Amino acid sequence: MKTRKQQFGDLEPRYSFALNPHEGTRCSKCPNCEKLTYPRKFPLLLHIEDFGFIVLGKTCRYCSKCELIIAHQDELESTLTQMMILAGKPEIIGNKYLVIGTVDRKHWKNHLDNPSNMKESLKNTADFKKYFDIHFDPGGWSKND
């Protein structure tokens, strides 16, 4: 009998995810296959420490071949900062967060007009299959030590 890995959402895991911490690098090519990436909007489920869960529609870089979503950390954190200010929760700014997975697009669009509870959102959430770290080497000349 095959045991299923613990997962958060009820849908089958989908996509891989990478959070790009490098402000000057925008990942126009996939770090795995070198294929061009393109912008695509995803409804991401996040958990923010001392706040809870939110579903955020975020445009990310996407590689269809690898099914890899690349979110730029500076853009994501800027959006979260604006959301916390508008929500009247400035004390939450800078708290740790985790991008858990994607929410079904149809549920997300319906949720925008008719907010549902978190339990309903989890039924429509797919965890990420895998998380990747992005490392950037700018190249060029360097000293031999």
Backbone as CSV, one residue per row, in Angstrom:
resi,resn,N_x,N_y,N_z,CA_x,CA_y,CA_z,C_x,C_y,C_z
1,MET,0.847,-1.191,0.000,0.000,0.000,0.000,0.885,1.244,0.000
2,LYS,0.617,2.147,-0.902,1.390,3.373,-1.027,0.821,4.436,-0.083
3,THR,1.686,5.013,0.755,1.214,6.061,1.664,1.323,7.405,0.978
4,ARG,0.368,8.226,1.236,0.333,9.550,0.630,1.022,10.550,1.546
5,LYS,1.892,11.355,0.962,2.590,12.394,1.698,1.577,13.389,2.270
6,GLN,1.843,13.848,3.477,0.968,14.844,4.116,0.845,16.060,3.209
7,GLN,-0.380,16.473,2.928,-0.573,17.671,2.119,-1.637,18.561,2.730
8,PHE,-1.613,19.787,2.320,-2.459,20.818,2.901,-3.803,20.910,2.203
9,GLY,-3.768,21.058,0.879,-5.002,21.181,0.103,-5.552,19.823,-0.297
10,ASP,-6.809,19.816,-0.717,-7.464,18.563,-1.094,-7.177,18.128,-2.531
11,LEU,-6.789,19.062,-3.402,-6.512,18.704,-4.793,-5.125,18.066,-4.909
12,GLU,-4.924,17.310,-5.991,-3.623,16.688,-6.244,-2.557,17.774,-6.371
13,PRO,-1.368,17.560,-5.801,-0.296,18.549,-5.942,-0.011,18.856,-7.411
14,ARG,0.238,20.126,-7.673,0.472,20.579,-9.038,1.515,21.682,-9.011
15,TYR,2.262,21.808,-10.046,3.284,22.829,-10.221,4.442,22.661,-9.230
16,SER,5.562,23.228,-9.620,6.705,23.413,-8.733,6.786,24.910,-8.487
17,PHE,7.486,25.308,-7.440,7.502,26.720,-7.063,8.905,27.152,-6.664
18,ALA,9.262,28.359,-7.075,10.523,28.970,-6.665,10.256,30.429,-6.317
19,LEU,10.838,30.874,-5.218,10.761,32.275,-4.815,12.104,32.900,-5.144
20,ASN,12.100,33.854,-6.065,13.334,34.490,-6.518,13.704,35.642,-5.588
21,PRO,14.786,35.494,-4.791,15.167,36.550,-3.859,16.034,37.648,-4.486
22,HIS,16.404,37.518,-5.761,17.317,38.454,-6.409,16.537,39.545,-7.137
23,GLU,16.618,40.779,-6.620,15.844,41.890,-7.189,16.196,42.194,-8.636
24,GLY,17.458,42.085,-8.993,17.896,42.453,-10.337,17.730,41.357,-11.369
25,THR,17.266,40.184,-10.970,17.108,39.061,-11.887,15.633,38.717,-12.012
26,ARG,15.123,38.690,-13.231,13.691,38.481,-13.429,13.346,37.141,-14.074
27,CYS,14.285,36.241,-14.205,14.022,34.869,-14.670,13.247,34.821,-15.978
28,SER,13.783,35.444,-17.012,13.128,35.373,-18.321,13.306,33.991,-18.937
29,LYS,14.279,33.225,-18.412,14.459,31.831,-18.834,14.327,30.931,-17.619
30,CYS,13.807,29.738,-17.853,13.630,28.757,-16.783,15.003,28.306,-16.273
31,PRO,15.204,28.299,-14.956,16.494,27.850,-14.430,16.728,26.346,-14.630
32,ASN,15.676,25.582,-14.921,15.821,24.130,-15.147,16.138,23.803,-16.596
33,CYS,15.287,24.280,-17.520,15.390,23.844,-18.916,15.862,24.931,-19.871
34,GLU,16.024,26.163,-19.381,16.478,27.302,-20.190,15.439,27.777,-21.212
35,LYS,14.220,27.233,-21.175,13.137,27.681,-22.055,12.654,29.049,-21.571
36,LEU,12.182,29.884,-22.497,11.662,31.187,-22.099,10.454,31.017,-21.179
37,THR,10.398,31.847,-20.147,9.233,31.867,-19.266,8.331,33.007,-19.716
38,TYR,7.103,32.973,-19.285,6.184,34.050,-19.617,5.343,34.386,-18.396
39,PRO,4.824,35.629,-18.339,4.009,36.016,-17.190,2.648,35.333,-17.227
40,ARG,2.223,34.870,-16.069,0.902,34.246,-15.941,0.401,34.492,-14.523
41,LYS,-0.865,34.793,-14.404,-1.445,35.081,-13.091,-1.900,33.787,-12.425
42,PHE,-1.507,33.625,-11.158,-1.881,32.455,-10.373,-2.541,32.902,-9.071
43,PRO,-3.589,32.215,-8.646,-4.138,32.452,-7.305,-3.333,31.618,-6.302
44,LEU,-2.463,32.288,-5.555,-1.568,31.615,-4.617,-2.158,31.621,-3.210
45,LEU,-2.048,30.504,-2.518,-2.458,30.420,-1.122,-1.221,30.634,-0.264
46,LEU,-1.294,31.626,0.613,-0.181,31.938,1.506,-0.633,31.859,2.950
47,HIS,0.314,31.534,3.811,0.082,31.627,5.247,1.065,32.650,5.787
48,ILE,0.542,33.647,6.501,1.376,34.690,7.102,1.335,34.507,8.613
49,GLU,2.515,34.451,9.213,2.626,34.257,10.653,1.871,35.355,11.404
50,ASP,1.112,34.966,12.400,0.305,35.857,13.250,-0.833,36.560,12.502
51,PHE,-1.130,36.111,11.286,-2.250,36.683,10.537,-3.190,35.580,10.059
52,GLY,-2.633,34.586,9.376,-3.445,33.491,8.859,-3.257,33.320,7.370
53,PHE,-4.296,32.809,6.730,-4.236,32.468,5.313,-4.837,33.559,4.447
54,ILE,-4.246,33.735,3.269,-4.830,34.627,2.268,-4.646,33.981,0.900
55,VAL,-5.557,34.300,-0.012,-5.416,33.895,-1.407,-5.096,35.164,-2.176
56,LEU,-3.982,35.130,-2.873,-3.481,36.319,-3.556,-3.334,36.030,-5.039
57,GLY,-3.984,36.807,-5.873,-3.799,36.701,-7.319,-2.511,37.412,-7.673
58,LYS,-1.520,36.662,-8.143,-0.194,37.241,-8.383,0.327,36.819,-9.750
59,THR,0.807,37.780,-10.521,1.439,37.477,-11.793,2.870,37.035,-11.526
60,CYS,3.192,35.845,-12.005,4.511,35.253,-11.793,5.081,34.853,-13.149
61,ARG,6.361,34.514,-13.181,6.967,33.928,-14.372,6.606,32.445,-14.370
62,TYR,6.362,31.876,-15.555,5.924,30.484,-15.623,6.612,29.754,-16.765
63,CYS,7.106,28.551,-16.487,7.663,27.669,-17.501,6.675,26.521,-17.675
64,SER,6.041,26.461,-18.848,5.031,25.429,-19.078,5.654,24.042,-19.213
65,LYS,6.877,23.963,-19.717,7.537,22.672,-19.881,7.807,22.027,-18.519
66,CYS,8.344,22.795,-17.578,8.685,22.281,-16.242,7.531,22.439,-15.248
67,GLU,6.480,23.146,-15.647,5.384,23.523,-14.747,5.937,24.200,-13.494
68,LEU,6.811,25.175,-13.730,7.482,25.894,-12.653,6.963,27.321,-12.568
69,ILE,6.496,27.691,-11.384,6.048,29.057,-11.098,7.184,29.748,-10.361
70,ILE,7.582,30.930,-10.856,8.641,31.703,-10.210,8.048,33.033,-9.767
71,ALA,7.985,33.232,-8.460,7.498,34.502,-7.902,8.708,35.326,-7.478
72,HIS,8.657,36.607,-7.727,9.746,37.497,-7.333,9.456,38.013,-5.928
73,GLN,10.373,37.721,-5.026,10.178,38.004,-3.607,9.894,39.481,-3.342
74,ASP,10.616,40.384,-3.993,10.402,41.806,-3.739,8.999,42.253,-4.159
75,GLU,8.507,41.742,-5.279,7.156,42.095,-5.733,6.089,41.507,-4.807
76,LEU,6.288,40.256,-4.405,5.334,39.590,-3.520,5.254,40.311,-2.173
77,GLU,6.408,40.636,-1.611,6.420,41.316,-0.309,5.869,42.733,-0.388
78,SER,6.070,43.404,-1.516,5.488,44.735,-1.705,3.962,44.654,-1.718
79,THR,3.432,43.657,-2.416,1.981,43.450,-2.461,1.436,43.120,-1.076
80,LEU,2.130,42.246,-0.350,1.695,41.887,1.005,1.724,43.101,1.930
81,THR,2.738,43.939,1.799,2.831,45.156,2.610,1.636,46.064,2.350
82,GLN,1.311,46.281,1.078,0.165,47.120,0.727,-1.133,46.536,1.272
83,MET,-1.274,45.200,1.180,-2.492,44.555,1.680,-2.636,44.735,3.192
84,MET,-1.541,44.601,3.935,-1.600,44.717,5.391,-1.888,46.157,5.822
85,ILE,-1.370,47.114,5.068,-1.672,48.515,5.363,-3.157,48.785,5.136
86,LEU,-3.687,48.306,3.993,-5.113,48.504,3.696,-6.015,47.767,4.683
87,ALA,-5.531,46.621,5.192,-6.320,45.839,6.155,-6.205,46.402,7.572
88,GLY,-5.386,47.437,7.749,-5.201,48.022,9.080,-4.380,47.138,10.003
89,LYS,-3.477,46.367,9.439,-2.633,45.450,10.208,-1.150,45.717,9.937
90,PRO,-0.672,46.938,10.155,0.737,47.226,9.843,1.725,46.420,10.693
91,GLU,1.275,45.919,11.844,2.170,45.137,12.705,2.537,43.787,12.073
92,ILE,1.803,43.372,11.060,2.050,42.089,10.385,3.153,42.216,9.332
93,ILE,3.422,43.439,8.875,4.422,43.663,7.827,5.772,43.113,8.281
94,GLY,6.377,42.308,7.435,7.687,41.730,7.725,7.628,40.366,8.400
95,ASN,6.417,39.907,8.754,6.302,38.572,9.361,6.643,37.505,8.331
96,LYS,7.055,36.348,8.827,7.368,35.223,7.946,6.098,34.763,7.236
97,TYR,6.273,34.259,6.023,5.138,33.750,5.256,5.579,32.527,4.475
98,LEU,4.614,31.739,4.051,4.874,30.552,3.250,3.863,30.501,2.118
99,VAL,4.356,30.323,0.890,3.475,30.130,-0.256,3.215,28.628,-0.321
100,ILE,1.974,28.226,-0.109,1.623,26.813,0.064,1.285,26.125,-1.247
101,GLY,0.507,26.793,-2.096,0.083,26.168,-3.346,-0.796,27.109,-4.140
102,THR,-1.522,26.535,-5.083,-2.425,27.321,-5.921,-3.869,26.927,-5.643
103,VAL,-4.737,27.898,-5.751,-6.173,27.679,-5.568,-6.794,27.572,-6.959
104,ASP,-7.774,26.702,-7.100,-8.483,26.547,-8.363,-8.970,27.908,-8.842
105,ARG,-8.664,28.221,-10.088,-8.971,29.549,-10.643,-10.471,29.886,-10.571
106,LYS,-11.323,28.919,-10.891,-12.774,29.155,-10.861,-13.237,29.482,-9.433
107,HIS,-12.729,28.730,-8.453,-13.073,28.997,-7.052,-12.575,30.374,-6.637
108,TRP,-11.359,30.703,-7.029,-10.765,31.990,-6.666,-11.591,33.152,-7.219
109,LYS,-11.973,33.064,-8.497,-12.770,34.149,-9.088,-14.119,34.278,-8.390
110,ASN,-14.728,33.153,-8.051,-15.991,33.175,-7.323,-15.783,33.738,-5.916
111,HIS,-14.668,33.409,-5.315,-14.321,33.858,-3.971,-14.166,35.382,-3.916
112,LEU,-13.740,35.989,-5.023,-13.579,37.448,-5.053,-14.921,38.152,-4.840
113,ASP,-15.978,37.588,-5.417,-17.313,38.177,-5.290,-18.054,37.691,-4.046
114,ASN,-17.848,36.429,-3.688,-18.536,35.814,-2.549,-17.510,35.129,-1.648
115,PRO,-16.885,35.870,-0.741,-15.849,35.256,0.099,-16.359,34.010,0.827
116,SER,-15.553,32.956,0.766,-15.911,31.710,1.442,-14.956,31.493,2.616
117,ASN,-15.240,30.490,3.406,-14.362,30.222,4.538,-13.123,29.467,4.084
118,MET,-12.148,29.369,4.957,-10.881,28.732,4.631,-11.062,27.259,4.306
119,LYS,-11.991,26.595,4.964,-12.234,25.171,4.734,-12.620,24.935,3.273
120,GLU,-13.450,25.810,2.726,-13.869,25.709,1.333,-12.695,25.963,0.386
121,SER,-11.852,26.922,0.731,-10.674,27.201,-0.097,-9.711,26.025,-0.106
122,LEU,-9.558,25.350,1.028,-8.647,24.202,1.092,-9.126,23.054,0.205
123,LYS,-10.430,22.920,0.051,-10.970,21.894,-0.843,-10.563,22.167,-2.286
124,ASN,-10.252,23.415,-2.580,-9.907,23.831,-3.940,-8.446,24.248,-4.077
125,THR,-7.594,23.738,-3.184,-6.174,24.080,-3.190,-5.332,22.878,-3.585
126,ALA,-4.342,23.133,-4.436,-3.354,22.114,-4.814,-2.003,22.557,-4.258
127,ASP,-1.395,21.721,-3.428,-0.060,22.009,-2.918,0.934,22.005,-4.082
128,PHE,2.116,22.548,-3.837,3.178,22.460,-4.826,3.827,21.090,-4.737
129,LYS,4.201,20.543,-5.895,4.888,19.256,-5.925,6.281,19.377,-5.315
130,LYS,6.921,20.510,-5.616,8.314,20.679,-5.234,8.636,22.161,-5.093
131,TYR,9.548,22.472,-4.189,10.050,23.835,-4.030,11.492,23.881,-4.508
132,PHE,11.851,24.964,-5.187,13.219,25.148,-5.668,13.793,26.435,-5.096
133,ASP,15.106,26.455,-4.910,15.833,27.671,-4.568,16.470,28.191,-5.845
134,ILE,16.496,29.500,-5.994,17.121,30.103,-7.169,18.432,30.742,-6.729
135,HIS,19.500,30.329,-7.400,20.827,30.887,-7.145,21.273,31.598,-8.414
136,PHE,21.898,32.737,-8.248,22.294,33.547,-9.391,23.778,33.815,-9.311
137,ASP,24.480,33.523,-10.394,25.901,33.836,-10.510,26.034,34.841,-11.646
138,PRO,26.391,36.093,-11.321,26.418,37.113,-12.362,27.525,36.906,-13.400
139,GLY,28.441,35.966,-13.141,29.519,35.704,-14.102,30.541,36.823,-14.092
140,GLY,31.285,36.914,-15.150,32.316,37.938,-15.231,33.620,37.464,-14.592
141,TRP,34.528,38.364,-14.471,35.829,38.048,-13.916,35.778,38.064,-12.404
142,SER,36.576,37.180,-11.799,36.699,37.189,-10.349,38.117,36.814,-9.966
143,LYS,38.532,37.216,-8.796,39.885,36.949,-8.297,40.020,35.500,-7.865
144,ASN,41.143,34.897,-8.136,41.460,33.594,-7.577,42.047,33.802,-6.195
145,ASP,41.504,33.154,-5.200,42.031,33.299,-3.835,42.890,32.106,-3.482
